Amino acid sequence: MSTEAEAQTAAYIDALGTDLLAEAAAYTVGNHWLLLANLVVAGLSAWLFVRSNILGRLNQRLDQRARTLRILLMTGSYFLGAALIALPLTIYAGWWRELVYHRTSQAFPDFLGQTLLGILISVLLGAVFMTLVYELMRRVGKLWWAWSGLVTALVLSGLLLVSPFVLEPLFNQYQPLPAGQVQNELRKLAAQAEIPMERIFIFDGSRQSNNFTANVSGFGASARIAISDVALSSATLDEVKAVTAHEIGHYDQGHIGFAVLLSAVLAIIFFYSSARWFATFARFFKLDSPIENPLGLPVLMFMVSLFGLLLEPVTNSLGRAQELAADNYSLEQVGLPDALAGALVKTAAYRDPRPHPLQELFFYTHPSVERRILNAMQWKSVHISGGS
């Protein structure tokens, strides 16, 4: 059985052709290098802010009595400045490189406008979150890091709750699935999982990307499943059913709630580590400031970038497990292994389907396409081929 499943998997991958496979491999490796580039930019941003003492001079100009407002303005200024420093890399990675690899057809003015809007939202949210953290440091004392997980969970839950209604519509148009065969079939899937049909949407993902995508977003009463128009226009009905069932799997198995819990735990670990190691990093950047002072925010954010990069193997492994679980949910619910494989092949253009095992271990948020198709073919050999 395994030999037959491996042969079927190889046939799916080989059908892509050597040119596309080579381009996918180059694109994927480039994405890995961008992780390091982002860390370098975070270090550059920290160095520039510390050397110029922008936050210190801003602090002197602000009313010292209005502590919370002063921290909010200082942290917001940092996030805005850091985003502008990173803007050239953002344009290269998010638009130019995507254009070169045929992953987008978005016009640059539209990309820039959406990017600047995203920066403004990130600045506001980042400033509010870090202001809350600095208030924790002042009010709770040495155990502030232990409370950081609760703040992270509350803030993230709030964002997930409002994002489908407030944030996501700023970047894309979400509409109910049009009447027809696709809606009828997906209505059946939604009913089986006790998901209201009005929570399944189509969105104009082609505005930003040519990638074959679908996602689950929101939290609690706002949770919804969204399918890109790229996926609907380029997939068969069975492939749409298989992909939708995969997304329902995320919803049904509580993966969003797990992500919130994981983020809270990681926040506690990070802030505990930062409380112990901040002074060392501050000396490296030649900053004479304790962690409780917002003047140290650039250094703290560099530590966030470094911490996130070092934890990639851990967080990615958890993500891969969830994606495989969602694949298995799809297989069990709709029983369309070849349709799932056909949909997965369409993602191989932007995710090397045959990475080195170490490459997959460290950098892949999803199992490789080859691994996922093999899993589908093995399921097929047991439940369809073997069962017949």
C-alpha positions as CSV (number, residue, x, y, z in Angstrom):
1,M,0.0,0.0,0.0
2,S,2.7,2.4,0.9
3,T,4.6,1.8,-2.3
4,E,1.4,2.5,-4.3
5,A,0.7,5.6,-2.3
6,E,4.3,6.9,-2.8
7,A,4.0,6.3,-6.5
8,Q,0.7,8.3,-6.7
9,T,2.3,11.1,-4.6
10,A,5.3,11.2,-6.9
11,A,3.0,11.4,-9.9
12,Y,1.1,14.4,-8.5
13,I,4.4,16.3,-7.8
14,D,6.2,15.3,-11.0
15,A,3.2,16.5,-13.0
16,L,4.2,20.1,-12.0
17,G,7.3,20.0,-14.2
18,T,10.9,20.7,-13.4
19,D,10.7,24.4,-14.2
20,L,7.9,25.1,-11.7
21,L,9.5,22.9,-9.1
22,A,12.7,24.8,-9.4
23,E,11.0,28.1,-9.2
24,A,9.0,27.0,-6.1
25,A,12.2,25.8,-4.4
26,A,13.9,29.2,-5.1
27,Y,10.9,31.1,-3.9
28,T,10.7,29.1,-0.7
29,V,14.4,29.4,0.1
30,G,14.1,33.2,-0.5
31,N,11.3,33.3,2.1
32,H,13.6,31.7,4.6
33,W,16.3,34.3,4.0
34,L,13.7,37.0,4.6
35,L,13.3,35.8,8.1
36,L,16.9,36.7,8.8
37,A,16.5,39.9,6.9
38,N,13.6,40.9,9.1
39,L,15.8,40.3,12.2
40,V,18.6,42.4,10.7
41,V,16.1,45.3,10.1
42,A,14.8,44.9,13.7
43,G,18.4,45.3,14.9
44,L,19.0,48.3,12.6
45,S,15.8,49.9,13.9
46,A,16.8,49.4,17.5
47,W,20.3,50.8,16.9
48,L,19.0,53.9,15.1
49,F,16.4,54.7,17.8
50,V,19.0,54.2,20.6
51,R,21.7,56.2,18.8
52,S,19.4,59.1,17.9
53,N,17.6,59.1,21.3
54,I,14.4,60.0,19.5
55,L,12.2,58.5,22.3
56,G,14.2,60.3,25.0
57,R,13.8,63.6,23.3
58,L,10.1,62.9,22.8
59,N,9.7,62.0,26.4
60,Q,11.2,65.3,27.5
61,R,8.7,67.2,25.4
62,L,5.6,65.4,26.8
63,D,3.7,66.1,29.9
64,Q,5.3,64.0,32.6
65,R,2.0,63.9,34.6
66,A,0.0,62.1,31.9
67,R,2.0,58.9,32.2
68,T,-0.3,56.6,30.3
69,L,-0.7,59.0,27.4
70,R,3.0,59.7,27.3
71,I,3.8,56.0,27.0
72,L,1.1,55.5,24.4
73,L,2.7,58.3,22.3
74,M,6.2,57.0,22.8
75,T,5.4,53.4,21.9
76,G,3.3,54.6,18.9
77,S,6.2,56.7,17.7
78,Y,8.5,53.8,17.9
79,F,6.2,51.4,16.0
80,L,5.6,54.0,13.3
81,G,9.3,54.7,12.9
82,A,10.2,51.1,12.9
83,A,7.6,50.4,10.2
84,L,9.0,53.2,8.0
85,I,12.5,51.9,8.5
86,A,11.3,48.4,7.4
87,L,9.2,49.8,4.5
88,P,11.8,49.1,1.7
89,L,12.1,45.5,2.8
90,T,8.3,45.3,3.1
91,I,7.9,46.6,-0.5
92,Y,10.5,44.2,-1.8
93,A,9.2,41.1,0.0
94,G,5.5,41.9,-0.2
95,W,5.2,43.3,-3.7
96,W,8.3,43.3,-5.9
97,R,9.4,39.7,-5.1
98,E,5.8,38.5,-5.4
99,L,5.5,40.1,-8.8
100,V,8.8,38.5,-10.0
101,Y,7.6,35.1,-9.0
102,H,4.1,35.7,-10.5
103,R,2.4,35.4,-7.1
104,T,0.6,38.7,-7.4
105,S,-0.8,41.1,-10.1
106,Q,-1.6,43.9,-7.6
107,A,-0.8,47.4,-8.8
108,F,1.9,49.1,-6.7
109,P,-0.3,52.1,-5.7
110,D,-2.9,49.7,-4.3
111,F,-0.2,47.6,-2.5
112,L,1.3,50.7,-1.0
113,G,-2.0,52.1,0.1
114,Q,-3.0,48.8,1.8
115,T,0.5,48.6,3.4
116,L,0.3,52.1,4.8
117,L,-3.2,51.3,6.2
118,G,-1.8,48.1,7.7
119,I,1.0,50.1,9.3
120,L,-1.4,52.6,10.9
121,I,-3.5,49.8,12.3
122,S,-0.4,48.0,13.6
123,V,1.0,51.2,15.2
124,L,-2.3,51.8,17.1
125,L,-2.6,48.2,18.2
126,G,1.1,47.8,19.1
127,A,1.0,51.1,21.1
128,V,-2.1,50.0,23.1
129,F,-0.7,46.6,23.8
130,M,2.7,47.8,25.0
131,T,1.1,50.5,27.1
132,L,-0.8,47.8,28.9
133,V,2.4,45.9,29.4
134,Y,4.3,48.9,30.8
135,E,1.3,49.5,33.1
136,L,1.6,45.9,34.3
137,M,5.3,46.5,35.1
138,R,4.4,49.5,37.2
139,R,1.4,48.1,39.0
140,V,2.2,44.4,39.5
141,G,5.9,44.7,40.2
142,K,8.4,41.8,39.6
143,L,5.7,39.3,38.6
144,W,4.4,41.5,35.8
145,W,5.6,38.9,33.3
146,A,3.3,36.3,34.8
147,W,0.3,38.5,34.1
148,S,1.4,39.3,30.5
149,G,-0.1,36.0,29.3
150,L,-3.6,37.1,30.5
151,V,-3.2,40.5,28.8
152,T,-2.0,38.8,25.6
153,A,-5.0,36.4,25.6
154,L,-7.5,39.1,26.3
155,V,-6.1,41.5,23.6
156,L,-5.8,38.7,21.0
157,S,-9.2,37.4,21.7
158,G,-10.7,40.8,21.3
159,L,-8.9,41.3,18.0
160,L,-10.1,37.9,16.7
161,L,-13.6,38.8,17.8
162,V,-13.8,42.0,15.9
163,S,-11.4,41.3,13.0
164,P,-13.9,39.8,10.6
165,F,-16.2,42.8,11.0
166,V,-13.8,45.7,11.5
167,L,-10.3,44.9,10.2
168,E,-10.6,42.4,7.4
169,P,-13.2,44.3,5.4
170,L,-10.7,47.2,5.2
171,F,-8.5,45.1,2.9
172,N,-10.9,42.7,1.1
173,Q,-14.6,42.4,0.2
174,Y,-16.4,39.4,1.8
175,Q,-19.6,38.2,0.3
176,P,-21.8,35.1,0.8
177,L,-21.3,32.3,-1.6
178,P,-23.5,32.8,-4.7
179,A,-26.4,30.4,-5.2
180,G,-25.6,27.3,-7.1
181,Q,-24.1,23.9,-6.9
182,V,-21.0,25.1,-4.8
183,Q,-23.3,26.7,-2.2
184,N,-25.5,23.7,-2.1
185,E,-22.6,21.3,-1.4
186,L,-20.9,23.6,1.1
187,R,-24.2,24.1,2.9
188,K,-24.3,20.3,3.5
189,L,-20.7,20.4,5.0
190,A,-21.6,23.4,7.2
191,A,-24.7,21.6,8.5
192,Q,-22.8,18.5,9.4
193,A,-20.3,20.6,11.5
194,E,-23.2,22.7,12.9
195,I,-21.7,25.8,11.3
196,P,-24.2,28.4,10.0
197,M,-24.0,28.7,6.3
198,E,-23.7,32.5,6.6
199,R,-20.3,32.0,8.2
200,I,-18.8,30.7,4.9
201,F,-17.7,33.6,2.6
202,I,-15.9,34.2,-0.7
203,F,-13.4,37.1,-0.7
204,D,-11.5,38.9,-3.4
205,G,-8.1,37.4,-2.5
206,S,-7.0,37.9,-6.1
207,R,-6.6,41.6,-5.3
208,Q,-3.4,40.8,-3.4
209,S,-2.3,37.4,-4.4
210,N,-2.6,34.7,-7.1
211,N,-2.2,32.0,-4.4
212,F,-4.8,29.3,-3.9
213,T,-5.9,30.0,-0.4
214,A,-8.7,29.7,2.2
215,N,-8.8,30.5,5.9
216,V,-10.7,30.4,9.1
217,S,-10.7,33.6,11.1
218,G,-12.6,35.2,14.0
219,F,-13.3,33.9,17.4
220,G,-16.5,32.6,19.1
221,A,-19.6,34.2,17.6
222,S,-17.5,35.9,14.9
223,A,-15.7,32.9,13.6
224,R,-16.0,32.4,9.8
225,I,-14.5,30.5,6.9
226,A,-13.4,32.4,3.9
227,I,-12.4,31.1,0.5
228,S,-10.4,33.1,-2.0
229,D,-11.9,33.8,-5.4
230,V,-8.7,32.4,-6.8
231,A,-9.5,29.0,-5.2
232,L,-13.1,29.0,-6.4
233,S,-12.2,30.0,-10.0
234,S,-9.3,27.5,-10.4
235,A,-10.6,24.4,-8.5
236,T,-13.1,21.7,-9.3
237,L,-16.2,21.3,-7.1
238,D,-14.6,18.3,-5.3
239,E,-11.5,20.3,-4.6
240,V,-13.5,23.2,-3.2
241,K,-15.3,20.7,-1.0
242,A,-12.1,19.1,0.2
243,V,-10.5,22.5,1.0
244,T,-13.6,23.8,2.8
245,A,-13.8,20.6,4.9
246,H,-10.1,21.3,5.8
247,E,-11.0,24.8,7.0
248,I,-14.0,23.4,8.9
249,G,-11.6,21.0,10.5
250,H,-9.7,24.0,12.0
251,Y,-12.9,25.4,13.2
252,D,-14.4,22.2,14.6
253,Q,-11.1,21.2,16.4
254,G,-10.7,24.5,18.1
255,H,-7.4,25.5,16.6
256,I,-8.2,29.2,16.9
257,G,-8.6,28.8,20.7
258,F,-5.4,26.8,20.9
259,A,-3.6,29.6,19.0
260,V,-4.8,32.1,21.6
261,L,-3.7,29.9,24.5
262,L,-0.3,29.2,22.8
263,S,0.2,33.0,22.3
264,A,-0.5,33.6,26.0
265,V,2.0,30.9,27.1
266,L,4.7,32.2,24.7
267,A,4.1,35.8,25.9
268,I,4.8,34.6,29.5
269,I,7.9,32.8,28.5
270,F,9.2,35.7,26.4
271,F,8.5,38.4,29.0
272,Y,10.0,36.2,31.8
273,S,13.1,35.8,29.6
274,S,13.2,39.5,28.7
275,A,13.1,40.4,32.4
276,R,16.2,38.3,32.9
277,W,18.2,39.2,29.8
278,F,17.1,42.7,28.9
279,A,20.1,44.4,30.6
280,T,22.5,42.3,28.5
281,F,20.8,43.3,25.3
282,A,20.6,46.9,26.4
283,R,24.3,47.0,27.0
284,F,24.9,45.5,23.6
285,F,23.0,48.4,22.0
286,K,24.7,50.8,24.5
287,L,21.4,51.8,26.2
288,D,21.3,52.7,29.8
289,S,17.7,52.1,30.7
290,P,15.8,49.4,32.6
291,I,13.1,47.3,31.0
292,E,10.4,49.3,32.8
293,N,11.3,52.4,30.9
294,P,9.6,52.8,27.4
295,L,13.0,54.1,26.2
296,G,14.0,50.5,26.0
297,L,11.2,49.5,23.7
298,P,13.4,49.3,20.5
299,V,15.7,46.8,22.3
300,L,12.7,44.8,23.6
301,M,11.2,44.6,20.1
302,F,14.6,43.3,18.8
303,M,14.4,40.6,21.5
304,V,10.9,39.8,20.3
305,S,12.2,39.3,16.7
306,L,15.1,37.1,17.9
307,F,12.8,35.1,20.2
308,G,10.3,34.5,17.4
309,L,13.0,33.4,15.0
310,L,14.5,31.0,17.6
311,L,11.1,29.5,18.3
312,E,10.2,28.9,14.7
313,P,10.9,25.1,14.9
314,V,8.5,24.8,17.9
315,T,5.6,27.0,16.7
316,N,5.9,25.6,13.1
317,S,5.8,22.0,14.4
318,L,2.5,22.7,16.2
319,G,1.1,24.4,13.1
320,R,2.1,21.4,11.0
321,A,0.3,19.1,13.4
322,Q,-2.9,21.2,13.1
323,E,-2.8,21.3,9.3
324,L,-2.4,17.5,9.1
325,A,-5.3,17.1,11.6
326,A,-7.4,19.4,9.4
327,D,-6.4,17.3,6.3
328,N,-7.5,14.2,8.1
329,Y,-10.8,15.8,9.1
330,S,-11.4,16.6,5.5
331,L,-10.6,13.1,4.4
332,E,-13.0,11.6,7.0
333,Q,-15.8,14.0,6.3
334,V,-15.9,14.1,2.5
335,G,-13.7,11.2,1.5
336,L,-12.0,13.0,-1.5
337,P,-8.3,12.2,-1.2
338,D,-7.6,12.9,-4.9
339,A,-9.5,16.2,-4.8
340,L,-7.5,17.2,-1.7
341,A,-4.3,16.2,-3.4
342,G,-5.3,18.2,-6.5
343,A,-5.9,21.3,-4.3
344,L,-2.6,20.8,-2.5
345,V,-0.7,20.7,-5.8
346,K,-2.0,24.2,-6.6
347,T,-0.2,25.5,-3.5
348,A,3.1,24.0,-4.6
349,A,3.9,27.1,-6.7
350,Y,4.6,29.1,-3.6
351,R,5.8,26.4,-1.2
352,D,8.4,23.9,-2.3
353,P,6.6,20.6,-2.3
354,R,9.8,18.6,-1.7
355,P,11.9,20.4,0.9
356,H,14.8,18.9,2.8
357,P,13.6,17.4,6.1
358,L,15.5,20.0,8.1
359,Q,14.1,22.8,6.0
360,E,10.6,21.5,6.7
361,L,11.4,21.1,10.4
362,F,12.7,24.6,10.9
363,F,10.7,26.8,8.4
364,Y,7.5,25.2,7.3
365,T,4.3,26.3,8.9
366,H,2.5,23.6,6.9
367,P,3.6,20.0,6.2
368,S,5.2,19.8,2.8
369,V,2.8,19.3,-0.1
370,E,4.5,15.9,-0.7
371,R,3.9,14.8,2.9
372,R,0.3,15.9,2.8
373,I,-0.5,14.3,-0.5
374,L,1.2,11.1,0.7
375,N,-1.0,11.2,3.8
376,A,-4.1,11.5,1.5
377,M,-3.0,8.7,-0.7
378,Q,-2.3,6.4,2.3
379,W,-5.8,7.2,3.5
380,K,-7.1,6.4,0.1
381,S,-5.3,3.0,0.0
382,V,-6.9,2.0,3.3
383,H,-10.4,3.4,3.0
384,I,-11.1,3.3,-0.7
385,S,-8.6,1.1,-2.6
386,G,-8.1,-1.4,0.2
387,G,-11.7,-1.2,1.3
388,S,-13.0,-2.1,-2.1
